[in-house]
Amino acid sequence: MANNFIIVTDDRETTGKITKWATVAKNNITGFRDILQFILDSCNKPEVYYIVDETTQNVYSLLDVATKQYEMRKRTFEERMTGTQTGKWSKYDF
């Protein structure tokens, strides 16, 4: 059984499709953090992104996980340029 998270968007209202964007290994915490931050920083509608746990087949709202569980937010331009992390990740240097 796979041990990954899959990042998808639900575009069924507009295109009738669910699009797979990325697969992140559960043990790759840096990759997981970076994809969450990228989506918050650069997407106009982060609420259409979901995290699918391949092991349990559970689906989670990416926006809820990033903002409520990890307390992340969209970064300012200066924060992006300096590589500053937001939320609970800010005190760790991976």
FENQUI-V398436 format. One record per residue. N is the residue number from 0. RES is the residue in one letter. SS is DSSP state (H for helix, E for strand, L for the rest). PSI is psi in radians with two decimals (* if undefined). NEAR is the number of other C-alpha atoms within 8 Angstrom. Layout:
n=N res=RES ss=SS psi=PSI near=NEAR
n=N res=RES ss=SS psi=PSI near=NEAR
This chain:
n=0 res=M ss=L psi=2.40 near=4
n=1 res=A ss=L psi=2.65 near=5
n=2 res=N ss=L psi=1.05 near=9
n=3 res=N ss=E psi=2.83 near=11
n=4 res=F ss=E psi=2.43 near=12
n=5 res=I ss=E psi=2.29 near=13
n=6 res=I ss=E psi=2.13 near=13
n=7 res=V ss=E psi=2.82 near=13
n=8 res=T ss=E psi=2.55 near=11
n=9 res=D ss=E psi=1.74 near=11
n=10 res=D ss=E psi=0.46 near=11
n=11 res=R ss=L psi=-0.50 near=8
n=12 res=E ss=L psi=-0.65 near=6
n=13 res=T ss=L psi=-0.82 near=5
n=14 res=T ss=L psi=-0.20 near=6
n=15 res=G ss=L psi=0.32 near=7
n=16 res=K ss=E psi=2.76 near=7
n=17 res=I ss=E psi=2.16 near=9
n=18 res=T ss=E psi=2.27 near=8
n=19 res=K ss=E psi=2.20 near=8
n=20 res=W ss=E psi=-0.66 near=8
n=21 res=A ss=E psi=2.73 near=7
n=22 res=T ss=E psi=2.23 near=8
n=23 res=V ss=E psi=2.23 near=11
n=24 res=A ss=E psi=2.45 near=9
n=25 res=K ss=L psi=-0.51 near=9
n=26 res=N ss=L psi=0.07 near=4
n=27 res=N ss=L psi=1.34 near=8
n=28 res=I ss=H psi=-0.58 near=7
n=29 res=T ss=H psi=-0.77 near=7
n=30 res=G ss=H psi=-0.72 near=8
n=31 res=F ss=H psi=-0.82 near=11
n=32 res=R ss=H psi=-0.79 near=9
n=33 res=D ss=H psi=-0.68 near=8
n=34 res=I ss=H psi=-0.66 near=8
n=35 res=L ss=H psi=-0.82 near=10
n=36 res=Q ss=H psi=-0.69 near=13
n=37 res=F ss=H psi=-0.80 near=9
n=38 res=I ss=H psi=-0.74 near=9
n=39 res=L ss=H psi=-0.72 near=11
n=40 res=D ss=H psi=-0.65 near=9
n=41 res=S ss=H psi=-0.09 near=6
n=42 res=C ss=L psi=2.38 near=8
n=43 res=N ss=L psi=-0.49 near=4
n=44 res=K ss=L psi=1.27 near=5
n=45 res=P ss=H psi=-0.24 near=10
n=46 res=E ss=H psi=-0.21 near=8
n=47 res=V ss=H psi=0.01 near=9
n=48 res=Y ss=E psi=2.47 near=12
n=49 res=Y ss=E psi=2.69 near=14
n=50 res=I ss=E psi=2.19 near=12
n=51 res=V ss=E psi=2.16 near=12
n=52 res=D ss=E psi=1.98 near=12
n=53 res=E ss=L psi=-0.53 near=12
n=54 res=T ss=L psi=-0.86 near=8
n=55 res=T ss=L psi=-0.18 near=5
n=56 res=Q ss=L psi=0.39 near=7
n=57 res=N ss=L psi=2.58 near=7
n=58 res=V ss=E psi=2.30 near=8
n=59 res=Y ss=E psi=2.55 near=9
n=60 res=S ss=E psi=2.15 near=11
n=61 res=L ss=H psi=-0.69 near=12
n=62 res=L ss=H psi=-0.73 near=12
n=63 res=D ss=H psi=-0.75 near=9
n=64 res=V ss=H psi=-0.82 near=10
n=65 res=A ss=H psi=-0.80 near=13
n=66 res=T ss=H psi=-0.63 near=10
n=67 res=K ss=H psi=-0.80 near=9
n=68 res=Q ss=H psi=-0.77 near=7
n=69 res=Y ss=L psi=-0.03 near=10
n=70 res=E ss=L psi=0.63 near=10
n=71 res=M ss=L psi=2.85 near=11
n=72 res=R ss=L psi=2.95 near=11
n=73 res=K ss=L psi=2.31 near=7
n=74 res=R ss=L psi=2.71 near=9
n=75 res=T ss=L psi=2.94 near=6
n=76 res=F ss=H psi=-0.77 near=6
n=77 res=E ss=H psi=-0.71 near=7
n=78 res=E ss=H psi=-0.67 near=10
n=79 res=R ss=H psi=-0.71 near=9
n=80 res=M ss=H psi=-0.56 near=7
n=81 res=T ss=H psi=-0.08 near=6
n=82 res=G ss=L psi=0.39 near=6
n=83 res=T ss=L psi=2.33 near=8
n=84 res=Q ss=L psi=2.65 near=8
n=85 res=T ss=L psi=2.84 near=10
n=86 res=G ss=H psi=-2.63 near=9
n=87 res=K ss=H psi=-0.30 near=8
n=88 res=W ss=H psi=-0.32 near=9
n=89 res=S ss=H psi=-0.43 near=9
n=90 res=K ss=H psi=0.00 near=5
n=91 res=Y ss=L psi=2.46 near=5
n=92 res=D ss=L psi=1.78 near=4
n=93 res=F ss=L psi=* near=3
